Each structure stands twice: as structure tokens, then as C-alpha cells.
Amino acid sequence: MTWNLRKELKELLAQETGTKIYAPGQRTPVAFLYPNTYHLGMSNLGLHILYQVLDSRGWAVERFFLPGRRELPEYVKTKTPLLSVENQRALSEFPYICATMCFELDYVHLLEELRLGRIVLTAADRGEQDSFVVVGGPCATFNPEPLADFVDCFVIGEGEETLPRLLDLLERLRFEGRSRAEKLAAAARLPGIYVPSFYTPQYDGDGHFTGMHSRPEVPETIARQWVQDLDAYPHASAIVSPLTEFADMYIVEVARGCGRHCRFCMAGYCFRKPRNREFDALWRDIDRRPARTAKVGLMGAAVSDYPGMERLTERLVAEHVPFSCASLRADALSPQLVRALAASGQRTMTVAPEAGSAKMRAAINKGITEEHIYEAMEYAAEAGMPNIKLYFMIGLPGEEDEDIAEMIRLVHRVRARMDELGHKGDLILSVNPFIPKPFTPFQWSPMTPVPVLKKRIRLLQAGFRKDRRIRLLTESLKESVQQAVLSRGTRRLGAVLRRCLDEGLSFRDALAEAGFREQELAGEAYEVGAPLPWSHLDMGVRERYLALERDRAAVGAFTPACFEGCRRCGVCHEKA
């Protein structure tokens, strides 16, 4: 075992503030595994929240991350097992391994970490002394099937209440001397816990999914869990470090969920209903933040909808606390908020129209008009922000070439308005392909074929080529297709992920060797009412509501945001 790896982890640890370290044997250990590098993983607020929740319940949490390009060869050369940050302990020493899964492209990373940690990869092959692998997060909640072969238990929904309940149960049964099978059976009866070994997917002769068979001792459907009282749980960074995506930033969750009903958005359905943190609790956390923090980050699916936003930002400015925001909507901005952002050093006003034509913005229920964009630009100009950034998607259901032409015209109008307002900076366009997600109104829709997406990207490139002040950024189509395949895939994709790991193949090549055609999987359309690979999960949103929203998208009908007393989608049922 190399001392270099231990030394690097200790040096990393020395730069952190807020870490909780317990001597081995002092508490029952639990591994928190993030399926990517430290730089990205420690920027994930969900990790920080659960770190604090489990610590408060008496667990000794130790973090594991995917080794970087410099560290990985050292692990392989020295045959060192994956080590924790806190005590540099091997992953296999932990009875419980908890991972959060936010991005489909991290699926293979999870398997890489398990293998580096000497964990038996396939859940069915684990014995009585092997660790339990527990996975949660948005991807696990919406469609865990591609990872089902490798995971003992999935947490469906928010984890603050469900994960401690699961770990407490497993630990109690361990002391009682129960078998692994008995522990899994008991876990499967907990609300929000999906144990895939008790569920068998069914396929027809052509390999199409036809249903999920559950054993009689477990529920047929697993209900998503969500926290009704957010203020009962931590909502800010547990650990501050300069070595993350948001270096030395103190991140605070101001709200969770979004009630805007954007029809493409997984987060809007995954975290429904919208809930706001209590203002005084937020400010107490901000006021007690570590002295080293360079900035406060206000996080949430729809930060600008937080009812105390102006009051909060005014106080931050008055107290000379630099801050930044995520997910600001153009129709919820105010001059005061934009001035506060500019005073904190923000130089780019970001707006997400998502679609370039009014027709497509109506289809996705975005609710953003061209005038909202101009208004945001005016606020930015008055506040001295020089740059404007616009987020768009292409390939949305119902999109045509004319919608791309309208996007080009819109962008040129925005550039002209920037000149009128005295914006001397860049106009940055981030354009990404639409990817259909489970439990959204577009869950039945195929991904637009790659040749069509390439053509539309070429149209955009040609449309902006003559103006160097317009910068066009596009996402990798190869990675987008992989996301689309995994987001709606079946359990059969587990073998493909295993090939990627074992043989070092690209996802596309592994699919081909397993007999799948990538474009067919990404472009598969589902019939409304047909069994879906995720139909055994219950998000609380009724399928007939999703189908109605799909029909409304086709005609561009507007759906108002959530409101008190609303019972439209099914999440806020009478007992909620």
C-alpha cells in the first residue's frame, strides 16, 4: 500500500473546514461514495446534507471519490484499495456503502469505484460478510433499472428520513444475527426502499419490456419519499474546501422543488412539491458560516421563486457578504436582485428561455417571453453586468427547422438590444439536445435522431458565424445519446455497463457487442398506457396527469404553476 496516496488524502483533508473524524471503532462506519472526483463531488449539496444527517444520528461517515488521472495509476500500480478521505480506510472495511447518483454518465464511475474498493460488483454474488450497497439521488429515484444488478437497495426520493431509517434497520438486524436475505426482505418493506432482487423484469420475444414481477413478500410499487418539513434538517455546506467546483463557497439550500410545470424538467417532478426554507433559519446558517468562506451560494430548483429572496439578498449586500444564485428565472427577476448580484461580482446575466421560438416555449410550458429576456438585460445593463448567457435546448418534441430559424432571429435581436443598452461583453449561447426523462410529460417521447440534431447545430453555426460577439457552446451528442439510453433504459443495460468496465469499451461499442443499437434505444417511443421500466415506482404524480400535459404540449396550452390547495397532479393529495 503506497504512502503517497495516504499523504495526498491527508493534505486534502488539511485544507477542509468542518470535517468530522472519528477513530475506528468509536462509531459504526458508513461509507459515502460519490461517483466522480472530489472536485465535483464536494460541490454536491446533497452529499453535505446527508453527511450531517448521518453524523447527527451517530454514524461515522467517511467519504470516497473517484481517483483523478494522477492518482488512479498509483492505485492500480500499487494495488491499493480505494481509500476514504477521513481515515484513509479501505472501502471494503465499511458494512454500508451509500452513493448518490445525479448523472447517468457517472454509472460506470460507480462500478469503477466499487471495483477499486474490492467490493463484489454484482449484488446477487455478495455474501453474508459483504457490504451493502445503497444508492439514492435523482437518477436512482426516476429509473434505477440500469444499475439494478449492482445495488442492494435504492432510496426512492429524498433521503433525509429514508436513509437513516434503512441503515438503522440493517444495523439492528445485524446485531440480531439475521441473514443477508432477511435483511433485504425487511428493507424492501420500508417506505421508499427498492430492493431490485425481489423484482424481475419481463420481456417479450423481441426484448421489449412488458412488465415487472414482484415477489409476494414485497410491495408491487415503491412510493417516492419527500420531506415535508425541510427546516427539521440541515440545509447548508458541512465542509468547506478550496479544491471544489465552488471553491470555499458556503452553499445554502433556500428552497426545494419547483412548481412551474416545465414539461421537460426531471427536477420539477422529482422534487415536487415546492417547499421553502424558513428565513431566520437560513440566515442563522449564513451568519455562522466558516470565516474562510469566500462567497455564499444560494441553491434551489427555482431560487428566484423564494418568497424572501429580495429580503435575503438585501441583507447579504448590507452585511457585505458576496453571493451567487442558481436557477434564476427571467420572469422573476427584480432590479434590486440584479443589482445585488452585480455588487457581489457577477458579470454575466444568465437566462434560460430553453426554446428559441414562442411556439416551442409554449409547448414546454416555460412561461418566458421575449420581453422577459429584454427586461432581464435591461436590469443587467443598469447594474453593470457586461455579458449575457442564454440556455437553449434543441430536438424538443414537435420542433421543426423553422423553430431553429426563429432561435437564430431571436439571438440576433438580443445581440442588437445588447448594443442599444451598452452591453460591451459577449452573448454566450449554451445549446444542448433534449433528453426525455421518466415521470415527465415527455417520458414517452423519443430523442431526436443525431443526424437531425447535427443538421440543426450546423444551422445555428451558420446563423452566428458572422458575429464573433456571439459564442455558441454545444454539448457532446455522443454523451447526450448515452444519457438518453440510460435515462429510460431497462435492467438489461447492466450487462452493457459491465462490459464498459471489464473490457474498457466505449458505451456505444459495448451496446453494439451486446446486440443493441444505440440510436434505436435513444429514439424509442413508448405508447401511453404501456408498461414502462419504471412503472413499479410511484412519484405521486398520476400518469393520466402526465399524459394530459403531453397533449397540452402538442397544442401549446399553458398550465399555471402550483398553488395552495391544488390537487391537479396527485402529489399534494389530501393526506400530504
Helices and strands as residue ranges (DSSP letters): H 3-14, E 28-34, H 38-41, H 45-56, E 59-65, H 72-78, G 91-93, E 96-100, G 104-106, H 107-116, G 123-125, E 132-136, H 138-142, G 145-150, E 153-155, H 159-175, H 180-188, E 193-194, G 196-198, E 199-203, E 209-214, E 222-223, G 230-232, E 249-253, E 255-256, H 266-270, E 275-276, H 279-287, E 295-299, G 303-305, H 309-318, E 323-325, G 330-332, H 335-343, E 348-354, H 358-363, H 370-383, E 387-394, H 401-421, E 427-433, H 450-464, E 470-474, H 477-487, H 493-503, H 507-513, H 518-522, E 537-538, H 543-555
